Structure formats: C-alpha cells, structure tokens
Amino acid sequence: QVQLVQSGGGLVQAGGSLRLSCAASGSIISINAMEWYRQAPGKQRELVASITSGGSTTYADPVKGRFTISRDNAKNTVYLQMNSLKPEDTAIYYCNADLRTGGSFLRSYWGQGTQVTVSS
C-alpha cells in the first residue's frame, strides 16, 4: 500500500519554528506535485504550498517569506520549514502527493495530518 507518513508537528510559541516532513512509501513509480494543506479551527482546508517534481514552488500569501517547501526526490519526501510562526498558523497540516503506482496515471494521496499549535 502507498502511505504518506507525516512527522514534525507540535506546540511552539509565536516567532518559533517547526519543520514538517512527509514521506511517501510503497510501490511508487514517480511523484509529480507535492503539497501542504492546513485546516484551522472553524475554517476550510486551504493550500499552503506546493512543489513540482522539478522544484517549482507556490505559496499562499499568508505564508510567503516565512514558510519554505522543499523535497528530496530520492527519498520521496516533502518538507515544510515554518519560521516566524504566528497564532493564526495554528491548524492541522496535511501533506498531499500526486503520484504514479502500477496504474501508471496520477492519483492523489493524503498524509494522516499533524497538529501545529502556535501560542501567543
């Protein structure tokens, strides 16, 4: 089975940093885009950042200049470095990967989610 396993969440004070990781495993042929989403209390899930297989990145306006998405293609892993964290960053963070298995076409897979809490 293909699995995306997340790690790195937790509790941090405002201004602090956290690094999230998401590792994909299983019978994976290739991974195209990898993305981070978050869902804050009382809000809809939103796209935070994305990165293509070639390394092109996109960020949501609220995190520009503070968050950095990166990936290690050899390890099928995507990272989210979060600096200068704010209370409004508090959310459950989910990784997503568009990848190919034996079926040959792209399919989306989700990580289990991890809580990030930023205290003021």
C-alpha positions as CSV (number, residue, x, y, z in Angstrom):
1,Q,0.0,0.0,0.0
2,V,1.1,3.6,-0.6
3,Q,1.3,5.6,2.5
4,L,2.2,9.1,3.4
5,V,3.6,9.4,6.9
6,Q,3.9,12.9,8.5
7,S,6.0,14.0,11.3
8,G,7.3,17.2,13.0
9,G,4.2,18.9,14.3
10,G,3.8,20.1,17.8
11,L,3.4,23.1,20.1
12,V,5.6,26.2,19.6
13,Q,5.5,29.8,20.8
14,A,4.9,32.7,18.4
15,G,8.0,33.5,16.5
16,G,9.3,30.0,16.7
17,S,9.9,27.4,14.0
18,L,8.9,23.9,13.1
19,R,9.8,21.6,10.3
20,L,7.2,19.2,8.9
21,S,8.1,16.1,7.0
22,C,6.0,13.8,4.8
23,A,7.5,10.6,3.4
24,A,5.8,8.5,0.8
25,S,6.4,4.8,0.7
26,G,5.1,1.8,-1.2
27,S,5.1,0.8,-4.9
28,I,5.7,4.2,-6.2
29,I,6.9,4.8,-9.8
30,S,7.2,8.6,-9.5
31,I,5.8,11.6,-7.7
32,N,4.7,14.7,-9.5
33,A,3.5,17.6,-7.3
34,M,3.6,17.5,-3.6
35,E,1.6,19.9,-1.5
36,W,0.9,21.1,2.0
37,Y,-2.6,22.0,3.2
38,R,-3.9,23.1,6.5
39,Q,-7.2,23.4,8.2
40,A,-7.6,25.8,11.1
41,P,-10.4,25.7,13.7
42,G,-13.6,26.9,12.1
43,K,-12.1,27.3,8.7
44,Q,-11.9,25.4,5.4
45,R,-8.9,23.5,4.4
46,E,-6.5,25.7,2.4
47,L,-3.5,25.1,0.2
48,V,-0.3,26.3,1.9
49,A,2.4,25.5,-0.5
50,S,3.2,23.2,-3.5
51,I,6.2,22.0,-5.3
52,T,6.5,20.3,-8.6
53,S,8.8,17.4,-9.4
54,G,11.2,19.9,-11.0
55,G,11.3,22.1,-7.9
56,S,9.0,25.0,-8.8
57,T,7.2,26.3,-5.8
58,T,4.0,28.1,-5.0
59,Y,2.9,29.7,-1.7
60,A,-0.2,31.1,-0.2
61,D,0.0,34.8,0.5
62,P,-0.2,34.4,4.3
63,V,2.9,32.3,4.5
64,K,5.1,33.9,1.9
65,G,8.5,34.8,3.2
66,R,8.0,32.6,6.3
67,F,7.5,29.1,5.0
68,T,9.6,27.1,2.6
69,I,8.6,23.9,0.9
70,S,11.3,21.5,-0.4
71,R,11.6,17.9,-1.5
72,D,14.0,15.1,-1.7
73,N,13.0,13.1,-4.7
74,A,15.4,10.2,-3.9
75,K,13.6,9.8,-0.6
76,N,10.1,10.6,-1.8
77,T,9.8,13.1,0.9
78,V,8.4,16.7,1.1
79,Y,9.3,19.2,3.8
80,L,7.7,22.4,5.1
81,Q,10.0,24.6,7.1
82,M,7.9,27.1,9.1
83,N,9.6,30.1,10.5
84,S,8.3,33.1,12.4
85,L,5.2,31.2,13.3
86,K,2.1,33.1,14.2
87,P,-1.0,32.0,16.2
88,E,-3.0,32.2,13.0
89,D,-0.8,29.4,11.7
90,T,-2.4,27.0,14.2
91,A,-4.1,24.2,12.2
92,I,-3.9,20.6,11.3
93,Y,-1.4,20.3,8.5
94,Y,-1.8,17.7,5.7
95,C,0.6,16.7,3.0
96,N,-0.6,15.5,-0.4
97,A,1.2,13.8,-3.2
98,D,0.2,13.3,-6.8
99,L,2.0,10.1,-7.7
100,R,2.1,7.1,-10.0
101,T,1.9,3.5,-8.9
102,G,1.4,0.4,-11.1
103,G,-1.7,2.0,-12.5
104,S,0.5,4.4,-14.5
105,F,-1.7,7.5,-14.1
106,L,-1.5,10.2,-11.4
107,R,-3.5,9.7,-8.2
108,S,-3.7,11.9,-5.1
109,Y,-2.7,10.5,-1.7
110,W,-3.0,12.2,1.7
111,G,-1.0,12.1,4.8
112,Q,-2.6,11.5,8.2
113,G,-2.4,15.1,9.3
114,T,-0.4,16.6,12.2
115,Q,-1.4,19.3,14.6
116,V,0.6,22.5,14.7
117,T,-0.3,24.8,17.6
118,V,1.3,28.3,18.0
119,S,0.8,30.0,21.3
120,S,0.7,33.8,21.6
